[in-house]
Amino acid sequence: MKRIQAIGRLILWTLQGLLAILLIFQETFTLPIHGIGHLHPLLLHLPIGFGLLLILLYFWKQKIEDIEQLFQAVFMLTALFATSTAIFGLFLAKEGGYENGQLDWHQWSGVAVSFIYFIGMLWQQQALYASILGAIALIFAGHTGGQITHGEDYLNFSEQQLEITEESVAFEALVQPILKAKCESCHNEQKSKGGLKMNSLANLLKGGKNGPIWKAGDLNSHLIKRIHLPLKDKKHMPPAGKSQLTENEQMILQLWIQEGANVQQKVKSFSHVFQKLALKTETKLTEKTYDFSAASEKDIAAVNTPFCSVYPIANESPALQATFFVAAKFDPKTLENLGKVETQLIGINLNKMPVSDSEMDIFTKFLHLEKLYLNSTKITDKGLQKLAELPNLVELSISSTSISKNGLSQFLKHSKSIQKVFVWNTAIQDQEMTTLKKQFPKVYIEEGFVSKNETLQINPPILVNEKLILRPQEQLKFKHTLKDVLFRYTLNDSLPDSLSGPSTSSIVPLKNYTKVRIRASKPGWYASNTIDVKVYKSNFVPQKIELLQQPDTKYPAHGGQSLMDFEQGAREVKGVPNRTWLGFKEGDLEALARFSQPTKINGITLSYLEKTDTDVFPPSKIEIWAGNDPKQMKLITQFVPKQPTEKSGFSLKGINIPVQTNAASYYKIKAHRLNRLPNFVDNKGKGAWLRVDEWLFY
């Protein structure tokens, strides 16, 4: 036993020496093997278990004499695994994707754990104190690690689910909770894989190293692609082993992006399908189990192609789903090739693929097929009858096809398993649909939500821009899913007329900060609902902006650079530092902008936050100075913003201040903070907060 102890001490000294070297050269050392840091989460549970066992063994050894050797062995194992865990933790941090703040606390607390048990091995007389102190350090290190992995609020159990109504904002009520539950643990302020943070709207819009994660109206958006990749694909999101998106959650994200990805749009403004998903009564579903065996990895790999993704419907489930992409690349042989997993295949999505009746025979060999999506394909009544042979088909979607009432009726008569059929935009008339529903009351038939004889209301415009603070060369653009759509808009806060007034097919010209009200119109359609977009426009960008007065330490942002980074201030997220706002509580905003050459401007725009329920108010007065020498500047204009008269929540505001001046190399702004809060707020009489995010020139 003594020899084993001696070997253990030698290994421990070696590991401690390696840990010390890695800490000293932390910034410059390179990983010996790529991915070796992933052993850290595998090892970290061992010192936790051994550390708690140590305390129990210490008290037992007071009563049982022969337990001393076991105690010494466990102490040695605890020290060895604590040191090894710290080393692999440094390797994992080296792989990147983590923010320094919380990572530093976790790193040094982990190092402290290894050092405490190391000292305990050398100083056996104080084993009890070392065990207790080590356990305390383990708890702290585990807590900081949990914050990195799951977010700072991972111990918050009080969050309640809000009731979703037609008036709910779809992003806040539906999309953001999905992203928070399924994505944020790997994409937050402490841990940002791929440079992507998903803990705030501002970070979501910023995207990661691969760019924006969604683009309005584009189903090829990064987010949609990742969630539809095979589960075993390294790029699949969420990763294997994490809680996966349900079918409804995938559909909500897909429809929200397809219908414009407007973060302010209410549920009632989206399509009938989206509303049904959003307002669906929540029920507890029992996950279906399958008694067939899983397909081999070789077979799954063989049926996956760049244009056909085959993947398990859930983690550890043998059942598979196949989704086809890019109609121009569709090959019937790929569909036939799915025969290699015919036993496991329970769902196939062929929407918008050039599939016709000739391919229907292929489906008859998929005996476990439960869901089949053939929207916008060339299937006819003849081909539909072949699908009635499928013994387990419960859901069929054949919208935007030539299916008739007689064809559907014959299918429903012969199918012994079908439960749901989706037949929007087919040859079936309203009266025929009513007859079918009476004839087959046990089958749910969804035909859409408007009569084909009604005039339809066109969907609102889709905003193309990903950011709403535009640089000089950028323009405000809109698009639509339909062709030949005309957009009517106003820039004076009045409602746009659907027949007259300014119009565009895409670009709305802007000079400065403007509230754009816009709607879509098309002959033969009712005009869309009006959407409002507040847009900031810059025409000149200074070389540098420096702060002449320092902001409050709570909202330092990134100094003067924050006033010209074209990034909009974000909402507060509990427990997450907000680096998008410059905040002033005691002093005023005073900043100096320097241009590379004398520049004649027509005015400036100051973007600020108004949130009176937390004492954030507009400036009481704004002064603009100009000159070619920063020490000899002239006051060129003053402006007194209108102050709010009641409590309000988060509201982004902008002020345009026109100026008349000669070209100047320097411009200075001084925005005075409101010194006395009005009577309608709780802290009346005290000083207000001033929070700003951009200073633009037009």
N, C-alpha and C positions, 0 to 999 in steps of 0.2 A: 504493500500500500504506500510505503514511504517513497518507493521508486516512482510510482505513478504520480504521487503528489509533486515530486521533484520535476518530472517531465511536464506536468501541468503548469507549474510555476514558470518554467523556461518558456513554454509556449505563450503564457500570459505576458511575460516581460517582452517577448518578441512582438506580440500584437499591440501592446501599449506603445512600444517604440515606433511601430508602423503608424499607429494612430497619431502620435505626436508629429511625425514627419509629414503626414498628409495634411494635418492642420496648419503646419508652418508653410507648406507649399500648396495650399488649397487653391490658389488662383492659377497656378501654372501646371500642376500635374495633369496627365492624361489618363483616361480609363484604360486598364490593361485589356479588358474584353468589353465590347459594346453590349449593353444590357445587363451587365453584372450587378448593377445597383438594384435590380428587381428582386434580389435575394433579401433585401432589407425587410420588406413586409413579411417575408416567409420566416425570418429568424426572430423578429422582434417579440413574438409571443413567448419564446422560450425563457428569456430572462425575467419576463413578467411572472410566469408560472413558478420558476425556480425561486425568484425573489420572495414571493408570498409563502412558498413552502419553507424557506429558510427560517422565517419567524416562528412558524409552528414547530419545526424541528428543534429550535433552540429551547423552547419551553418543555418539549418532550424529553430532551436529553437530560433535564434536571431529574427526571424520574426513571429513565431507562439508560443505564450505563453504556450498553453496547451500541447506542445510536450515534456516538461521537464520530465514528469513521464515516457514517452516512452523511452527517452534518457537514463534515469537511469536504466530502465529495460534491455535495450539492452547492456548497459555497464556491468551490472551484469552477463548477459548470456555470453557475450564475455569472461569475466574473468573466469567464471565457466568452460566453454568448453575449453578454452586455458589450464587451469590447468589439466583438465581431459585428454585432448589430450596428454599432456606431461607425465602424469602418465602411460597411456596405451602405449605410445612410449617407456618408460623404460621397460615395460613388453615385448613388441615386440622385443626389442634389446636383452633381456634376453633369448629369444628363440633361438638365434644364427643365423649364416649364414651371418653376416655382418662383414666388416673389420673396425678396430678402427678409422683410420684416418678421413675419411669423416663422419663417424657416430658420432664422438665426436663433430664436428662442428654443425651437425644437432641437436644433443641432447641438447647442451648448448644454441643454439639459440632458440630452443623450450622452454626451461626453462626460458630464458630471456623474451620471449613473455608472458608467464603466470605471471611472476613477475611484468612486466610493467603494465599489466591490473589490477593486484592485488593492486599495489601501487596507480594506478589511482582511484580505488574504495575508498581507504582510504583518498586520497587527492583530493577531488572533485574540488578544485579551479583550478587545472592544468589539467582538463579533456581534453582540446584540445591537449596539448603537449603529454599527455599519449596516446591519440588516434593516433596521427601522428607517434610517436615513436613506438607504438605497430604495426602499419601498416608496417613500415619499417622493424621491426624485423620479422614480418610475411613473408614478401617478401624474406628475407634472409633465413629464416628457410624453406620456400617452395622450394627455389632454391637448397639448400643442400639436401633436401629430394628427389627432382627430380634427382639429380646426383646419389644418392644411388639407386633409383628405375630404372632409365633409362640409367645410365652411365654418365660420365663426359662430353661427347660431345653431350648430348641430345638436346642442342640448336644450334647445327651445322646444318645449312640448305644448305650448299654449296656443299655437297658431290654429285658427279656426277656418274652416272652408266657407267662403262667402256664397250666398245664394246667387245663382246666375239667372238673370232675367233678360228680356229683349233690350233693356236699357243698359245692360252691362257693357263695358268696353271689352271687346273680344280679346285683345292682346292681354290685358290685365287679368281678366277672369278665366281665360282658357289657355292661351299660348304660353304666357310667362310661368304659370304654375307647372306646366308640363316640363319646360326647360329647367326650372328650378329643381324639380324632383328627379329628373332623369339625366341632367347634363351638368348642373352647377358644381357637383362634387369634384369634378375634374377640371372645371373652368371657372375659377374664382380669383380673388385678389392674391391668395397665397399660392395657388396651384393653377397655372394657366397653360395647359397643354396646347401646343401649336400656336402659342402666343394669343390664344383666344380666351377672353373672360366673358362670362355669361351672367354675371351677378347684377347687372344693371342694363337699362335700355341703351345708355350711351355706349357701353362696352359691346353690346350685341350689334349695334349699328356700325361700330368701328371694325368688327370682324377680327380675324387673326392673320397669321402669315400667309394663308391662302386667299385672303380677301374677305369680302362680305359673305356671311353664311346664308343669306337669302337675297333674292332680287325679286321685286314685286312682279307677279304674273308669270314667273319663270319656274317651271317644274323641274328644270335641270339645276336648280340652285344647289349649292354645296350641302346644305342641311338635308334636303330631300335625297340626294344621292347617297349620303353616308348612312341614313337610316334604312335604306333599301339594299345595302350591300349584304352579302352572305354573312351570317353570324360569325363564322370563323375567319373572315377577312380582317386583317389587322386594322383596316380603316373603318370598319363597321362601328357605328355609334348608336347606342352606348356600347362599350366593349363587352365581349363575352364575359360572363360572371357578374355583370352589373344588371340591375333591374331594367328590363327591356320595355320599349314603348308598346302599348296595347294597339290593337287595330284601330280603335276609335281615336286614340291619341295621334297615330300616324295620319289618319284622315283629316283631323282638325288642323294639323300643321300644314298638310298638303293643300287643303281648301283655302286656308287663310292666306298662304302665299299666292296661290292661283288667283284669288279674288282681290289682290292688291296689296296685301301685307301692310295695311294702314294701322298704325299703332293706336290711333285715336277713334277708329270706327266702332260703332256699337253693333251688337249682335244682330239687331233688327235690320241693319243695312246690308247684311250678307245674304247669300243665296238660301233658298228653302232647305237645301240639304245641310248646309252649315248650321242653320238654326235648329234643325231637328237633332243634330249631334250635340249642339250646345245646351239645348233645353231638355235633353233626354232625361227621363227620370232615372236616378242612379239606382242600379240594382246590383246585388252581389252575385257574381257569376262563378260557377264551379268550373274550373279548368278541365276540359275534356281530356281523358286519357286514352291512349291507343295501345292495343295489344300486339301490334306488329313490331318487328325489330327495326332498328335504325339502319339506314343505308350506309354502306362503307364509305370511308373518306375518298377512296379511289373513284367510286361511282359518282359521288357528289361533285368532285373536281371535274369529272368527265362531262357532266351536263351543264356546267357553268361556262358561259362565254361572255365576251364583252357586251353582248346585247341580250343576254338572258341570265338573270340572277336567280339561283335556286338556294334556298336557305331554310333552316328550321323555323317553325312558327313561334317557338319559345325555347328558352334555354333548357337543354336536356330532353327535349321532346323529339320523338322519332319522325313526327309529321313534318312535311316539307311544303313550301310555297314557291311557285315560280312566277317571276315577273319579267315580261319582255319590254325592251326599249328600242326606240328608233325604227320607225316603220320601214324606212328605205333599206334597212339591213336585215329585215325579217327573212328567215329561211325556214320553210316547212320541215327540213331535215332536223333543225334544232328542236322542233316540237316533237318529232318522232323519236329523237334521241332521249327524250324524257322517259322513254320506256325503261331505261336502266334504273329508274327510281319509281316505277309505276305503283309499287306497293305503298310507298311512303307519301306520294303526292296527294295532298288534300285541297290545294288551291292553285288556280292558274289565272293570271291577269294578262289578257291579250288586248286590252283597250287600245283602239286606234291602229291596230295591226291589220295588214291586208289579208285577213283570214276569210275564207269563203266556205261554202258547203263541202268542198272537196277535202277539207281538213277535219270535218266532223267525225269521220270514222276513226281518226287517231284517238279521240277522247274516249272511245268506248272501252279501251283497255285500261283506263285509269279507274279501277273499280272502287277506290276509296275517295275519289274526287268529291268534295263537298261544296266548293265555291268556284264558280267560273264567271269571269268578267269578259264580255264580248262587245262592249259598247263601241259604236262607230266602226263596226266591221261589216263585211259583205254577206253575213249569214242571212239566209232566207227561210221561209216556212219549211221548205223541204229539209234543209240541214238541221233545223231545230228539232225535228222529230227523232233524229238519231240520238240526241242528247237525253231523250226520255228513257233510254236503256240504262243510263247510269244509275246504279242502285242506291247510292248515298248522296246524290246531288241535292242539297237543301237550298242553295242560293244561286240564282242566275241573273246576270245583268246584261240586257240586250237593248239598251237605250240607243237612240240615233241609228236604228237599223230599219230594214224594210218589212219587219215582222208584221203580220196582219192579225186581225181578230180570230180568224179561222185557224191560222197556224198556231197561235198561242193556246187556243181552246183545245186543239188536238194534243198538244204537248202536255197540258195540264191533266188531261184525261188519262194519259198513259204513264205519266211519271208517278211513281209510288212514294217518292221521298221529298219532292220539292215543297218548300215552305215560303220562300220569298222570291219574287220576280220584279225586276226593275225595267220598266218599258217606256221611259220618257221619249218623246220625240220619235214616235213610230207611226205606222199607218193606221193604228187603232184609233177610232173616233171616240168622243166622250161617251156617247150613248152605248157604244159597244163595250167600253170599259166598265160601265155600270152593270151591264149584263154579265160580263165575266166575273165580276166581284160577287154577284148573287149566285152565279153558277158554281163558283169555287170558294166558298166562305172560309175555308180553313187555310187558304193561301193568301199571304200578304202581297197585294199587287200595288206597286207604286208607279203612278203615271205622271208625276209632276204636280205642279201647283197652279197652273193657269190653263184656261181653255185655249185651244189652238186658234179659235176665232177672235180672241181678245188681242188688243194692241198691247204689246209688251213694253215695260219700262226698261230702258237700256241701263247697264251697270255704270257706276261713276267712273271718271277717269282714273288711270293708274299712274301714280307718281314714279317717274324713272329715277330721279336723283336719290342717292343714298344718304346725302347730307343736305341740310337746309341752310348752311352758311356757305355761300358760293364765292369762289375766287373770281378774279377779273375775267378769266377766260371761260368760266363755266356759265351755263344757261339753265334756266328752269324748264324741264321737259316733262310732258305727259304722253301716255300712250293708251291704247285700248285693245281689247282682244278681238273686236270686230273691225272690219275695214271701212274706210270712208266715213269715219266718225269726226264730227266737228265739235271742238270745245269752245263754249262761250264762257267768258270770264269777266270779272271786275276787279279793280284795284282800289276802289274807294269804299269798301265794306258794304256796298249795296248788293242785292241778290242779282245774279246774272239772268238776263232774259234769254229764253231758248230760241228766239227768232231774230233778235237784233243785238247790237252792241259788239264790243271787241270779240274776235274769234281767232282760233288758231287750230292747226292740225297737230301741233306738238309743242312748239316753244312759246313761252310767255315772256315777253321782254320786261326786264326790271332795271331800275336805276339804283334803288337802295332798299332798306327794310320795308317790306310790304306784306299786307295780308291779302292773299289771292283767294278769291271765291270762284270756283269753276265747276261746270257741269258738262256732261256729254249730251250731244243731240245727233239724231240721224233720222232721215225721212222714213216714215212708217213706224216709228217708235216714239213712245213718250220720253221726254227728256229725263235724264238721270237726276237723282238727288244731288244737291250742291255739296261739295266738300270744301273745307277751308284749310289753307296752308299758309303758315307764317314763314316767310323766307327772308334771309339776310343776304344782301348783295354788296360786295366790295369791288371797287374799280381801281384802287391803288393799294399797294402793300408796302409798308415801310421796311427799311433794312433791319431795324431793331426797335423794340419798345422796352424801356427800363422803368422800374418802379422807383419813384422818389420818396414814397412812404411805404413801409413794410406792412403787409396784411396781418391779420390775426393768425396765430399759430394753428388754429383749428381749420382754417381754409387758406393754405398758402399756395395751392395749385402748383404751378411751375414758374412762379414769378411773372415778370413782364412778358415772357414768351407765351403765356396762356392767353394774353389779350390778342394774339395774332396767330393762333394755332388752328383756327377755323373748326374748332370742336365745341359743340353746344354743351352747356352745363347740364349735369345729370341730376336725377332725383336722388334723395338720400336713401341708402340701404342700411338697415340697422346692423351695426357691428363692422361696417366696411368704410374705411376712410374715403372721403370724397375729394378727389384731386382735380376737379373740373372747375371749381369756383375760387375766385379771389374774394375773401371776406374781410370786412372792416367793421370792428365793433367800437374801438376807441378813436381811431383817426379817420381820415378821408382818403379816397382814392386820388392819388396824384401820380401821373405817368408821363414820360417823355418819349415821343416817337421821332426817330431819325430816318430821313430818306437819303438815298445815295446821291441825289441831286435835287435842286429846288423843284417842288411839285405843287401845282395849283390844284386845289381840291374844291369841290362844290359843297361839301358838308361832311359830317361824321355821323356814325351810328354807334350808340352805346347799347349793348345787350346786357340786361340785368335780370335778376329774379325778384318777383313779388310774391311773398308768402306771409301775409300779415298775421296768420295764426301762430307763427313762430317769430314775430317781430322783424321780419325781413321786408323793408320798404324801399321805394325808389329814392334816388338822391333828392335832397331838398333844393339843390342848385347845381348847375353844371357850368363851368367856365372853360372856354377854349382859347388858347394862346398860340401865337405863331411868330416865327422869326428865323433868321439864318445864323443866329448865335444863341445857344441855349441860355446864356447869361443875360441876354438883352432881347427878351420876347415881349410881344405886345398882345394885350387882351383884345380879341377880335369879336367875341360874342359871348353872351350869357343866356342860359335857358333855365326856366323853373318848371320842372315836371309836375303834372297833376298828381296829387296824392290820393290814395284810396280812402273810402269812407266807411268800409265795413270789412269784417274778417273774411279772408279768402285763403284758399290752398295754393299749391304749387302752380305758378303761372310764369312762363317765359315772356319777357317784354323787351321791346326795342324802342329807342328814341332816335329819330332823325333830326339832326340840328344843322340847318343850312348855314353856310358862312360865305362872306365876301372878302377875299383877301388876295394878295399877290402870291406868286409861287414862293414857297418857303421850304427850307431843309428840315426845320424842326417844328413839331406841333406838340403842345402840352394840353392835357386835360386835367381838370380838378373837379371831381364829383364829391360834393359835400354830403356827408351822412346826416340823416335826420336826427337832431339832438334830443327831441322830446316826442315820445310816442303819444298818439291821440288817445282819447278816453275810451274808445271801443275795444281796446286790447287789454289784456290782463296786466301787463307791465306799464301801464300808462305813466307818462312823465319821465320814464327812463329813456336811454338812448337806443336807437334802432340799429339793426344790422344792415349793412350795404354789401350786396354780393353781385359781382359782375363776372362775365366770362369772355366778352369780345369787345374790341374797339376797332371799328371799321372806317374806311375812308371812301367816299364816293365823289 
